[in-house]
Structures are given as structure tokens and as C-alpha cells.
Amino acid sequence: MDYIKSVQTIKWRALKEKRVKKSDGEIVPFYAYKITLVLDALTNRDDIKDQVRARIFSRVTQSPKTIS
């Protein structure tokens, strides 16, 4: 249930506008679904996934347009 609450509070439009500067200097779109893929690979505990996902998305939405 926490996942649904965190998804509802995410500013999806802001996430779609974000870009990521990779270590090789390439700038690519931010893909939010990759966060879920990584969290699924790391743990089976939904409570931890929800907390980490909410913190990441919160920080990303508050960050500049390009994230490194």
C-alpha cells in the first residue's frame, strides 16, 4: 500500500524532463522504471523497496534538470 501512496505523490512530469549524465559524459533520459528493476534485484522486502523508491524519486524531482 505504501508503494501506491508514493507513486501517487511522485511528480511524473518532472521525472520525464530529467536527464542523467553518465560517467562517460553521455547525457540520456532518466528512466524511472530502472529504479524498480534494481530494487527488485536487491531485495524481496516491499517495505524497503517503497522507502528507497520514495527517497530516490523525491531527491530526483528536487534536483537540477541534469543529474550526474
ChimeraX attribute file (.defattr): number of C-alpha atoms within 10 A of each C-alpha:
attribute: neighborCount
match mode: 1-to-1
recipient: residues
	/A:1	8
	/A:2	13
	/A:3	14
	/A:4	9
	/A:5	11
	/A:6	16
	/A:7	14
	/A:8	10
	/A:9	11
	/A:10	14
	/A:11	12
	/A:12	13
	/A:13	9
	/A:14	13
	/A:15	19
	/A:16	14
	/A:17	12
	/A:18	19
	/A:19	18
	/A:20	16
	/A:21	14
	/A:22	11
	/A:23	8
	/A:24	6
	/A:25	9
	/A:26	8
	/A:27	14
	/A:28	13
	/A:29	14
	/A:30	19
	/A:31	13
	/A:32	16
	/A:33	8
	/A:34	10
	/A:35	15
	/A:36	15
	/A:37	10
	/A:38	11
	/A:39	17
	/A:40	13
	/A:41	8
	/A:42	10
	/A:43	11
	/A:44	10
	/A:45	10
	/A:46	14
	/A:47	13
	/A:48	12
	/A:49	20
	/A:50	20
	/A:51	13
	/A:52	15
	/A:53	19
	/A:54	19
	/A:55	12
	/A:56	13
	/A:57	21
	/A:58	16
	/A:59	11
	/A:60	19
	/A:61	18
	/A:62	10
	/A:63	11
	/A:64	11
	/A:65	15
	/A:66	15
	/A:67	15
	/A:68	10
